[in-house]
Amino acid sequence: MQSEHTFKQYDTELESVRAKVLQMGGLVEDQIGLAVKALAETDIQLAEDVIERDHEVNALEVAIDEDCSHIIARRQPAAGDLRMIMMVVKTITDLERIGDEATKIARVVKRLHENDRMQSPRFNEIRRMCDQVRGMLRISLDAFARLDVSRTVEVARQDILVDDDFRAVIRQLITFMLEDPRTISMSLEVLFVAKAIERMGDHAKNIAEYVVYMVKGKDVRHISLKEMEREALN
C-alpha cells in the first residue's frame, strides 16, 4: 500500500507540472495577442498589461523549474518520465522567451508613444505573422497536453511561412524607407516587432520538437522538414 501511495503521489506531481506548463502557455499566448493589439491600436494600457503579465510568466517558470528539480532529486525518474521532465524544462524556457519577445513589442508601443511617433504603419503582414505564431503555439501546447505528435510537423511548416512573411516585411520596409526617409524611424520599430514575432515562431517550433522527442525518443532538431515528418509520423 505504501508503494501504491508513493506511485500515486508521483503521478500527481508530474500532472501538476504539466498543468502549470499549460497555464504558462496560456499566459504567453495572451501576451502575444495583447502586444500586437496594443501596437495596432496604439493602446498604452494594453502595453502595460503585457509587461505586467511577464512577471507572472517569469514566476511560473521559476516555480516549474523548482518542481522539476525536486522531482529529479526525490523520484530519480528514468526513461519516459525523465524525458518528460527534460522536455518540461526546455519548454518553459522557450515559453519564457516568447513572453520576453511580447514584452519587447509592448515596450516599442511605449517608446513610440513617448516620442510622439504613433502614426499607424501598415500592419497587415504583422497581424498575419502574429496569427500564424499564435496558431503554432496553440498546436504545440495541445500536442504537449495530449502527447500527440500528429500535428507537430504542421508547426514546422508554418514556421517556414512565418519566415517568408518576415522577409516580405523587410522588403516592404526597405521600400518605404527608400521612398520616404521620414519613415525610417517608424520602419525600424516595425522591423523590430516583426523580428520579435519571427523569434516567437522559432520558440513555438522548438516546443513541437520537444514533444516529438518525448513521445518518440527522437531528437528532430536541426533536420529537414521531410526527415522530421518521417521521424514524427512513422
C-alpha positions as a LaTeX table, in Angstrom:
\begin{tabular}{lrrr}
\hline
Residue & $x$ (\AA) & $y$ (\AA) & $z$ (\AA) \\
\hline
Met1 & 0.00 & 0.00 & 0.00 \\
Gln2 & 2.88 & 2.36 & 0.77 \\
Ser3 & 4.32 & 1.70 & $-2.66$ \\
Glu4 & 0.96 & 2.32 & $-4.35$ \\
His5 & 0.57 & 5.56 & $-2.42$ \\
Thr6 & 4.05 & 6.66 & $-3.50$ \\
Phe7 & 3.30 & 5.98 & $-7.17$ \\
Lys8 & 0.03 & 7.91 & $-6.97$ \\
Gln9 & 1.79 & 10.85 & $-5.36$ \\
Tyr10 & 4.47 & 10.76 & $-8.06$ \\
Asp11 & 1.82 & 10.77 & $-10.80$ \\
Thr12 & 0.13 & 13.72 & $-9.09$ \\
Glu13 & 3.41 & 15.65 & $-9.03$ \\
Leu14 & 4.01 & 15.01 & $-12.73$ \\
Glu15 & 0.46 & 16.02 & $-13.62$ \\
Ser16 & 0.79 & 19.20 & $-11.57$ \\
Val17 & 3.91 & 20.17 & $-13.51$ \\
Arg18 & 2.17 & 19.54 & $-16.82$ \\
Ala19 & $-0.80$ & 21.68 & $-15.73$ \\
Lys20 & 1.49 & 24.55 & $-14.76$ \\
Val21 & 3.21 & 24.40 & $-18.16$ \\
Leu22 & $-0.16$ & 24.71 & $-19.89$ \\
Gln23 & $-1.10$ & 27.60 & $-17.59$ \\
Met24 & 2.15 & 29.33 & $-18.51$ \\
Gly25 & 1.49 & 28.66 & $-22.18$ \\
Gly26 & $-1.95$ & 30.24 & $-21.93$ \\
Leu27 & $-0.50$ & 33.39 & $-20.37$ \\
Val28 & 2.14 & 33.64 & $-23.08$ \\
Glu29 & $-0.40$ & 33.14 & $-25.87$ \\
Asp30 & $-2.46$ & 36.00 & $-24.42$ \\
Gln31 & 0.66 & 38.16 & $-24.26$ \\
Ile32 & 1.26 & 37.75 & $-27.99$ \\
Gly33 & $-2.23$ & 38.85 & $-28.94$ \\
Leu34 & $-2.33$ & 41.76 & $-26.50$ \\
Ala35 & 1.09 & 43.05 & $-27.57$ \\
Val36 & 0.20 & 43.22 & $-31.26$ \\
Lys37 & $-3.24$ & 44.67 & $-30.45$ \\
Ala38 & $-1.54$ & 47.36 & $-28.34$ \\
Leu39 & 0.67 & 48.22 & $-31.29$ \\
Ala40 & $-2.14$ & 48.27 & $-33.85$ \\
Glu41 & $-4.47$ & 50.32 & $-31.64$ \\
Thr42 & $-1.75$ & 52.45 & $-30.02$ \\
Asp43 & $-3.10$ & 51.31 & $-26.63$ \\
Ile44 & $-0.60$ & 52.16 & $-23.91$ \\
Gln45 & $-2.63$ & 50.47 & $-21.16$ \\
Leu46 & $-2.58$ & 47.18 & $-23.08$ \\
Ala47 & 1.16 & 47.54 & $-23.47$ \\
Glu48 & 1.48 & 47.99 & $-19.71$ \\
Asp49 & $-0.67$ & 44.89 & $-19.16$ \\
Val50 & 1.65 & 42.83 & $-21.35$ \\
Ile51 & 4.67 & 43.98 & $-19.37$ \\
Glu52 & 2.94 & 43.20 & $-16.07$ \\
Arg53 & 1.93 & 39.73 & $-17.24$ \\
Asp54 & 5.56 & 38.98 & $-17.99$ \\
His55 & 6.21 & 38.91 & $-14.25$ \\
Glu56 & 3.59 & 36.16 & $-13.90$ \\
Val57 & 5.22 & 34.18 & $-16.70$ \\
Asn58 & 8.65 & 34.53 & $-15.11$ \\
Ala59 & 7.30 & 33.44 & $-11.72$ \\
Leu60 & 5.73 & 30.35 & $-13.25$ \\
Glu61 & 8.99 & 29.47 & $-14.97$ \\
Val62 & 10.83 & 29.61 & $-11.64$ \\
Ala63 & 8.13 & 27.57 & $-9.87$ \\
Ile64 & 8.04 & 24.86 & $-12.55$ \\
Asp65 & 11.82 & 24.67 & $-12.65$ \\
Glu66 & 11.90 & 24.15 & $-8.89$ \\
Asp67 & 9.21 & 21.47 & $-9.13$ \\
Cys68 & 11.24 & 19.61 & $-11.75$ \\
Ser69 & 14.39 & 19.84 & $-9.64$ \\
His70 & 12.54 & 18.39 & $-6.63$ \\
Ile71 & 11.08 & 15.54 & $-8.71$ \\
Ile72 & 14.52 & 14.64 & $-10.06$ \\
Ala73 & 16.03 & 14.73 & $-6.57$ \\
Arg74 & 13.27 & 12.76 & $-4.83$ \\
Arg75 & 11.98 & 10.41 & $-7.52$ \\
Gln76 & 15.04 & 9.86 & $-9.71$ \\
Pro77 & 12.88 & 9.48 & $-12.85$ \\
Ala78 & 14.04 & 7.26 & $-15.69$ \\
Ala79 & 13.11 & 6.55 & $-19.30$ \\
Gly80 & 9.89 & 8.29 & $-20.37$ \\
Asp81 & 9.43 & 10.21 & $-17.11$ \\
Leu82 & 12.95 & 11.61 & $-17.36$ \\
Arg83 & 12.34 & 12.64 & $-20.97$ \\
Met84 & 9.18 & 14.42 & $-19.87$ \\
Ile85 & 10.98 & 16.36 & $-17.15$ \\
Met86 & 13.71 & 17.33 & $-19.62$ \\
Met87 & 11.06 & 18.41 & $-22.12$ \\
Val88 & 9.27 & 20.49 & $-19.50$ \\
Val89 & 12.46 & 22.34 & $-18.52$ \\
Lys90 & 13.20 & 23.17 & $-22.15$ \\
Thr91 & 9.59 & 24.07 & $-22.92$ \\
Ile92 & 9.27 & 26.60 & $-20.10$ \\
Thr93 & 12.50 & 28.24 & $-21.27$ \\
Asp94 & 11.01 & 28.72 & $-24.73$ \\
Leu95 & 7.71 & 29.93 & $-23.29$ \\
Glu96 & 9.54 & 32.47 & $-21.14$ \\
Arg97 & 11.42 & 33.72 & $-24.18$ \\
Ile98 & 8.18 & 34.09 & $-26.16$ \\
Gly99 & 6.88 & 36.20 & $-23.27$ \\
Asp100 & 10.05 & 38.29 & $-23.44$ \\
Glu101 & 9.50 & 38.91 & $-27.16$ \\
Ala102 & 5.91 & 40.01 & $-26.50$ \\
Thr103 & 7.21 & 42.35 & $-23.81$ \\
Lys104 & 9.67 & 43.83 & $-26.32$ \\
Ile105 & 6.75 & 44.67 & $-28.60$ \\
Ala106 & 4.92 & 46.32 & $-25.69$ \\
Arg107 & 8.00 & 48.41 & $-24.99$ \\
Val108 & 8.05 & 49.51 & $-28.63$ \\
Val109 & 4.50 & 50.83 & $-28.17$ \\
Lys110 & 5.56 & 52.80 & $-25.10$ \\
Arg111 & 8.67 & 54.11 & $-26.84$ \\
Leu112 & 6.69 & 55.31 & $-29.87$ \\
His113 & 4.15 & 56.98 & $-27.59$ \\
Glu114 & 6.82 & 58.76 & $-25.56$ \\
Asn115 & 8.46 & 60.06 & $-28.73$ \\
Asp116 & 5.09 & 61.09 & $-30.20$ \\
Arg117 & 5.56 & 58.82 & $-33.24$ \\
Met118 & 2.31 & 56.88 & $-33.19$ \\
Gln119 & 1.33 & 57.29 & $-36.83$ \\
Ser120 & $-0.11$ & 53.95 & $-37.98$ \\
Pro121 & 2.05 & 51.96 & $-40.39$ \\
Arg122 & 0.62 & 49.07 & $-42.39$ \\
Phe123 & 0.10 & 46.14 & $-40.01$ \\
Asn124 & $-1.48$ & 43.53 & $-42.27$ \\
Glu125 & 1.70 & 41.47 & $-42.52$ \\
Ile126 & 2.42 & 41.89 & $-38.80$ \\
Arg127 & $-1.07$ & 40.72 & $-37.88$ \\
Arg128 & $-0.80$ & 37.72 & $-40.20$ \\
Met129 & 2.55 & 36.74 & $-38.70$ \\
Cys130 & 1.08 & 37.11 & $-35.21$ \\
Asp131 & $-1.94$ & 34.95 & $-36.04$ \\
Gln132 & 0.31 & 32.26 & $-37.51$ \\
Val133 & 2.60 & 32.24 & $-34.49$ \\
Arg134 & $-0.30$ & 32.08 & $-32.02$ \\
Gly135 & $-1.67$ & 29.14 & $-34.02$ \\
Met136 & 1.73 & 27.43 & $-33.92$ \\
Leu137 & 1.97 & 27.88 & $-30.16$ \\
Arg138 & $-1.58$ & 26.60 & $-29.67$ \\
Ile139 & $-0.84$ & 23.45 & $-31.68$ \\
Ser140 & 2.44 & 22.88 & $-29.83$ \\
Leu141 & 0.76 & 23.23 & $-26.42$ \\
Asp142 & $-2.07$ & 20.95 & $-27.49$ \\
Ala143 & 0.48 & 18.37 & $-28.64$ \\
Phe144 & 2.19 & 18.73 & $-25.24$ \\
Ala145 & $-1.09$ & 18.28 & $-23.37$ \\
Arg146 & $-2.10$ & 15.20 & $-25.37$ \\
Leu147 & 1.42 & 13.85 & $-26.01$ \\
Asp148 & 0.31 & 13.67 & $-29.63$ \\
Val149 & 2.87 & 14.21 & $-32.40$ \\
Ser150 & 0.37 & 14.09 & $-35.28$ \\
Arg151 & 0.34 & 17.87 & $-35.83$ \\
Thr152 & 3.89 & 18.78 & $-34.83$ \\
Val153 & 5.06 & 18.75 & $-38.45$ \\
Glu154 & 2.35 & 21.33 & $-39.19$ \\
Val155 & 4.10 & 23.68 & $-36.77$ \\
Ala156 & 7.38 & 23.25 & $-38.64$ \\
Arg157 & 5.62 & 24.00 & $-41.94$ \\
Gln158 & 4.02 & 27.14 & $-40.54$ \\
Asp159 & 7.39 & 28.31 & $-39.24$ \\
Ile160 & 8.62 & 28.39 & $-42.84$ \\
Leu161 & 5.64 & 30.60 & $-43.77$ \\
Val162 & 6.39 & 32.94 & $-40.86$ \\
Asp163 & 9.99 & 33.23 & $-42.05$ \\
Asp164 & 8.74 & 34.04 & $-45.56$ \\
Asp165 & 6.43 & 36.74 & $-44.18$ \\
Phe166 & 9.29 & 38.20 & $-42.17$ \\
Arg167 & 11.41 & 38.54 & $-45.30$ \\
Ala168 & 8.45 & 40.15 & $-47.09$ \\
Val169 & 8.13 & 42.69 & $-44.27$ \\
Ile170 & 11.82 & 43.52 & $-44.58$ \\
Arg171 & 11.47 & 44.13 & $-48.32$ \\
Gln172 & 8.40 & 46.30 & $-47.78$ \\
Leu173 & 10.07 & 48.37 & $-45.08$ \\
Ile174 & 13.17 & 48.91 & $-47.20$ \\
Thr175 & 10.92 & 50.21 & $-49.98$ \\
Phe176 & 9.19 & 52.61 & $-47.56$ \\
Met177 & 12.49 & 53.94 & $-46.26$ \\
Leu178 & 13.93 & 54.46 & $-49.73$ \\
Glu179 & 10.83 & 56.25 & $-50.95$ \\
Asp180 & 10.41 & 58.45 & $-47.90$ \\
Pro181 & 13.28 & 58.88 & $-45.41$ \\
Arg182 & 10.76 & 60.25 & $-42.89$ \\
Thr183 & 9.51 & 56.67 & $-42.43$ \\
Ile184 & 12.91 & 55.32 & $-41.39$ \\
Ser185 & 12.40 & 55.63 & $-37.65$ \\
Met186 & 8.95 & 54.02 & $-37.63$ \\
Ser187 & 10.03 & 51.36 & $-40.15$ \\
Leu188 & 12.89 & 50.29 & $-37.91$ \\
Glu189 & 10.48 & 49.92 & $-35.00$ \\
Val190 & 8.14 & 47.78 & $-37.14$ \\
Leu191 & 11.13 & 45.69 & $-38.20$ \\
Phe192 & 11.97 & 45.17 & $-34.53$ \\
Val193 & 8.40 & 43.97 & $-33.93$ \\
Ala194 & 8.47 & 41.63 & $-36.94$ \\
Lys195 & 11.74 & 40.09 & $-35.76$ \\
Ala196 & 10.25 & 39.52 & $-32.30$ \\
Ile197 & 7.30 & 37.67 & $-33.84$ \\
Glu198 & 9.60 & 35.62 & $-36.07$ \\
Arg199 & 11.57 & 34.57 & $-32.98$ \\
Met200 & 8.33 & 33.57 & $-31.24$ \\
Gly201 & 7.68 & 31.21 & $-34.14$ \\
Asp202 & 11.09 & 29.64 & $-33.66$ \\
His203 & 10.34 & 29.01 & $-29.99$ \\
Ala204 & 6.91 & 27.53 & $-30.77$ \\
Lys205 & 8.58 & 25.19 & $-33.25$ \\
Asn206 & 11.10 & 24.18 & $-30.57$ \\
Ile207 & 8.24 & 23.15 & $-28.28$ \\
Ala208 & 6.74 & 20.98 & $-31.01$ \\
Glu209 & 10.13 & 19.32 & $-31.50$ \\
Tyr210 & 10.37 & 18.57 & $-27.76$ \\
Val211 & 7.02 & 16.76 & $-27.96$ \\
Val212 & 8.40 & 14.52 & $-30.70$ \\
Tyr213 & 11.42 & 13.78 & $-28.51$ \\
Met214 & 9.16 & 12.98 & $-25.55$ \\
Val215 & 6.85 & 10.66 & $-27.44$ \\
Lys216 & 9.22 & 9.08 & $-29.95$ \\
Gly217 & 12.56 & 9.42 & $-28.20$ \\
Lys218 & 13.90 & 11.04 & $-31.39$ \\
Asp219 & 15.74 & 14.37 & $-31.48$ \\
Val220 & 14.33 & 16.17 & $-34.54$ \\
Arg221 & 16.16 & 19.45 & $-34.09$ \\
His222 & 18.31 & 20.68 & $-36.98$ \\
Ile223 & 16.95 & 18.21 & $-39.52$ \\
Ser224 & 14.94 & 18.78 & $-42.68$ \\
Leu225 & 11.17 & 19.02 & $-42.72$ \\
Lys226 & 10.95 & 15.75 & $-44.63$ \\
Glu227 & 13.15 & 13.99 & $-42.07$ \\
Met228 & 11.10 & 15.42 & $-39.21$ \\
Glu229 & 7.89 & 14.19 & $-40.84$ \\
Arg230 & 9.35 & 10.70 & $-41.18$ \\
Glu231 & 10.52 & 10.60 & $-37.56$ \\
Ala232 & 7.34 & 12.13 & $-36.09$ \\
Leu233 & 4.69 & 10.29 & $-38.07$ \\
Asn234 & 6.17 & 6.82 & $-38.62$ \\
\hline
\end{tabular}
